[in-house]
Amino acid sequence: GAFVPSSTCTASCGGGQQSELFVVTTVEANGGQPCEFPDRYTRTVSCNTFDCGAPPVACQGSFLPSGVCSASCGGGTQQLTFVVTRAAANGGTSCAFEAGAITSGPCNTQSCGTASPVNCSGAFVPSSTCTASCGGGQQSELFVVTTVEASDGQPCEFPDRYTRTVSCNTFDCGLIPVPCSGSFVPISGCTVTCGGGTQQLTFVVSTPASNGGRPCDFEAGATQTTTCHPESCAPVNCSGAFVPSSTCTASCGGGQQSELFVVTTVEANGGQPCEFPDRYTRTVSCNTFDCG
């Protein structure tokens, strides 16, 4: 079970109170553990605790690859995980998906008989210090090409070593510095499913530096390559399991419930496929024990 809001917050900012209701989705049976709270248990929690003068910050995020493509070319599928790059704050709009939400998408769609296009990639990096530590200054930036286009790939928007001047340290001199935080996350599947390959990573900034705080060691979008799948190329069988995708229509005496088959490991190297395809749905009996 889980708590769900059962009332609106008593304040839109500055701190209010809100009721939450515990809803049991599956009743324990056959000696199973009971829930920590009874069904329909109500509690009061704090809400909208942010300062009323703080501007709303909308959540930002995107789905990024988090699994191996099922094919090295010709089109396959790949697990994607939603990564929040900026959390909602001060009553800003929430992301459409929770951090860690999983879906799947196409990958390696290039033809198996031709070389894949390689697009140019690069980024601006500071080439001088800011002329002011706060209150607004000027700074030079240099565009550095990290990957040259090949096989009819797209060129970069700017030539290598292109220089521009930008504003910097525009924050009020009285604000508190906020350091940058971020990490590298996969943006491509491994080049092999076993035997040792490579995988491209990109740097995702989760909290941008502001008010003169320390910048991240890497620019947002910076790429690097890492090793992956060092394990031997023994056959890998598909594995997966059915998980409930709806609540039971009855708490006892027998009901119906939907289940979704989730593939957790895709077969590889001649391994056995799963009995059911990923996202296969079935209806099963549930809570068949006697109500008395």
C-alpha positions in Angstrom: 0.0 0.0 0.0 0.9 3.7 -0.1 -0.1 7.1 1.2 -1.9 9.4 -1.2 -3.0 13.0 -0.7 -6.6 13.3 0.6 -6.8 17.0 0.9 -5.2 20.1 -0.6 -2.4 21.9 1.2 -3.6 24.7 3.5 -1.0 27.1 2.1 0.4 27.6 -1.4 3.9 28.5 0.1 5.5 29.3 3.5 4.4 25.9 5.0 1.0 24.3 5.4 -0.7 21.1 6.4 -2.2 18.3 4.2 -4.0 15.1 5.0 -2.7 11.8 3.5 -4.7 8.5 3.3 -3.0 5.1 3.4 -4.5 2.8 0.7 -4.0 -0.9 0.9 -3.6 -2.3 -2.7 -2.9 -6.0 -1.7 -4.2 -7.6 1.5 -1.8 -10.0 3.3 -2.8 -13.7 3.0 -1.6 -17.1 4.0 0.7 -15.9 6.7 2.1 -12.9 4.8 3.2 -9.7 6.5 0.6 -7.1 7.2 1.0 -3.5 6.1 2.6 -1.0 8.5 -0.6 1.0 8.5 -4.2 -0.1 8.3 -6.3 0.6 5.2 -7.7 4.2 5.2 -5.3 5.3 8.0 -5.0 9.1 7.9 -2.1 11.3 8.8 -1.2 15.0 8.6 2.0 16.1 6.9 3.7 19.4 6.1 3.5 20.7 2.6 4.6 23.7 0.4 7.3 24.5 2.9 9.3 26.7 0.5 9.7 30.5 1.0 6.8 32.5 -0.5 9.4 34.9 -2.1 11.3 32.2 -3.9 10.6 31.9 -7.7 9.1 28.6 -8.8 11.7 26.2 -10.4 10.2 23.7 -12.9 11.5 20.1 -13.0 13.6 19.1 -15.9 14.7 15.6 -17.0 14.7 13.1 -19.8 14.9 9.4 -20.6 18.5 8.2 -21.1 19.7 4.7 -22.1 20.3 2.4 -19.1 20.5 -1.0 -20.8 22.1 -2.8 -23.6 20.5 -2.6 -27.1 19.0 -6.0 -28.2 20.7 -5.6 -31.6 24.1 -4.1 -32.7 22.5 -2.9 -36.0 19.3 -3.1 -38.0 17.1 -1.9 -35.2 16.6 -3.1 -31.6 15.1 -2.1 -28.3 16.8 -0.6 -25.3 15.8 0.1 -21.7 15.6 3.9 -20.9 15.6 5.4 -17.4 14.2 8.8 -16.6 16.9 11.1 -15.1 15.9 14.3 -13.4 18.5 17.0 -14.2 16.8 19.7 -12.2 14.3 18.9 -9.4 11.2 21.0 -9.0 11.3 23.5 -6.2 9.3 26.3 -4.7 6.1 25.0 -6.1 7.4 24.6 -9.7 5.9 22.1 -12.1 6.9 18.5 -11.5 8.4 16.3 -14.2 5.9 14.1 -16.1 7.8 11.0 -14.8 9.4 10.0 -11.5 13.2 9.8 -11.3 14.1 6.2 -12.2 11.0 5.5 -14.2 11.7 2.9 -16.9 10.5 2.6 -20.5 12.0 1.2 -23.7 13.0 2.8 -27.0 14.5 2.0 -30.4 18.3 1.8 -30.8 21.0 0.9 -33.3 18.6 1.5 -36.2 21.4 1.8 -38.8 21.7 -0.8 -41.6 24.0 -3.7 -40.7 25.8 -3.4 -44.1 26.9 0.2 -44.0 29.0 2.4 -41.8 27.0 4.4 -39.3 27.0 8.2 -39.6 29.0 9.9 -36.8 27.8 13.4 -35.9 30.2 16.1 -34.8 30.1 16.9 -31.1 31.8 19.7 -29.1 31.3 22.3 -26.5 32.3 25.8 -25.4 34.9 26.0 -22.6 36.1 29.1 -20.8 39.3 30.5 -22.3 39.6 33.5 -19.9 38.5 34.4 -16.4 35.4 36.6 -15.8 36.2 40.3 -15.5 34.0 40.5 -12.3 33.4 38.0 -9.4 29.8 39.1 -9.1 27.4 41.8 -10.4 28.1 41.0 -14.1 31.3 40.7 -16.2 32.6 39.4 -19.5 34.4 36.2 -20.4 35.8 34.5 -23.5 34.7 31.0 -24.5 36.4 28.6 -27.0 34.5 26.0 -28.9 36.3 22.6 -28.8 35.3 19.8 -31.2 35.5 16.5 -29.4 34.2 14.3 -32.2 34.6 15.1 -35.9 31.7 14.1 -38.2 32.2 11.1 -40.4 30.2 8.9 -42.8 27.8 11.8 -43.8 27.2 12.7 -40.1 26.1 16.2 -39.1 28.8 18.9 -38.7 29.0 21.0 -35.5 27.2 24.3 -35.4 30.6 26.1 -34.8 34.1 25.4 -36.2 36.8 24.1 -33.9 38.5 26.9 -31.9 35.7 29.4 -32.6 35.8 32.1 -29.9 32.9 34.2 -28.5 32.4 36.6 -25.6 29.6 36.0 -23.0 28.3 37.5 -19.8 29.4 35.9 -16.6 28.9 36.1 -12.8 25.6 38.0 -13.3 24.3 37.2 -9.9 23.8 39.7 -7.1 27.0 40.1 -5.0 25.0 39.3 -1.8 23.7 35.8 -2.7 25.0 32.5 -1.3 27.2 30.5 -3.8 25.7 27.1 -5.0 28.2 24.6 -6.3 27.6 22.5 -9.4 26.8 18.8 -9.1 26.5 16.2 -11.8 27.7 12.8 -13.1 28.3 10.7 -16.2 25.4 8.5 -17.4 25.3 6.1 -20.4 23.9 7.5 -23.7 24.6 4.4 -25.8 24.4 0.7 -25.5 27.6 -1.4 -25.2 29.3 -2.2 -28.5 29.1 -5.9 -27.6 27.0 -8.0 -25.3 30.0 -9.9 -23.9 33.8 -10.2 -24.2 34.6 -6.5 -23.5 33.3 -3.5 -25.4 33.0 0.2 -25.1 30.1 2.5 -24.2 29.6 6.3 -24.5 28.8 8.4 -21.5 27.6 12.0 -21.2 27.9 14.4 -18.3 24.5 15.4 -16.9 24.4 18.4 -14.6 21.9 17.9 -11.8 22.4 21.2 -10.1 24.0 24.1 -12.1 26.5 26.3 -10.3 25.1 29.7 -9.4 26.0 32.8 -7.4 29.7 32.1 -8.0 29.6 28.5 -6.7 32.2 26.0 -7.8 31.5 24.7 -11.4 31.4 21.0 -12.2 34.6 19.4 -13.4 32.9 18.7 -16.8 30.6 20.7 -19.0 27.0 19.5 -19.4 27.0 17.2 -22.5 30.7 16.3 -22.2 31.3 12.8 -23.4 33.7 10.0 -22.6 34.1 6.3 -23.3 34.2 3.5 -20.8 34.5 -0.2 -20.9 31.5 -2.5 -20.5 30.5 -6.2 -20.5 33.9 -7.7 -19.7 32.2 -11.1 -19.0 32.8 -14.1 -21.3 30.5 -14.7 -24.2 28.7 -17.7 -22.7 25.0 -18.0 -23.7 22.7 -15.7 -21.7 19.2 -16.8 -21.2 16.3 -14.3 -21.1 14.8 -13.8 -17.7 11.8 -11.9 -16.5 8.8 -12.2 -14.3 5.1 -11.2 -14.0 4.3 -8.3 -11.7 0.9 -7.0 -10.7 -0.4 -4.1 -12.8 -3.8 -3.7 -11.1 -5.3 -4.3 -7.7 -7.4 -7.5 -7.1 -11.1 -7.0 -7.7 -11.9 -8.8 -4.4 -10.1 -8.8 -1.0 -11.1 -12.5 -0.4 -13.2 -15.2 -2.0 -11.5 -14.9 -5.4 -11.1 -12.0 -7.7 -9.3 -11.0 -10.9 -6.0 -9.1 -11.3 -3.9 -8.0 -14.3 -0.2 -9.0 -14.5 2.5 -7.5 -16.7 5.5 -9.5 -17.8 8.8 -7.5 -17.4 11.9 -8.7 -19.2 14.9 -8.1 -16.9 17.6 -9.7 -19.0 17.5 -10.0 -22.8 18.8 -13.2 -24.3 22.2 -13.1 -25.9 24.9 -15.3 -27.5 22.4 -17.9 -28.5 20.6 -18.0 -25.1 17.0 -19.1 -24.6 14.3 -16.4 -25.2 11.7 -15.7 -22.5 8.4 -17.6 -22.6 6.5 -14.3 -22.9 7.4 -11.0 -24.7 8.2 -7.9 -22.7 5.1 -6.1 -21.5 2.8 -9.1 -22.2 -0.4 -8.8 -20.1 -2.5 -11.6 -18.6 -5.4 -11.8 -16.1 -5.1 -14.2 -13.1 -7.1 -15.2 -10.1 -6.2 -13.5 -6.8 -7.2 -13.6 -3.1 -8.8 -17.0 -3.6 -8.9 -17.8 0.2 -12.2 -18.1 2.0 -13.5 -14.8 3.4 -14.5 -16.6 6.7 
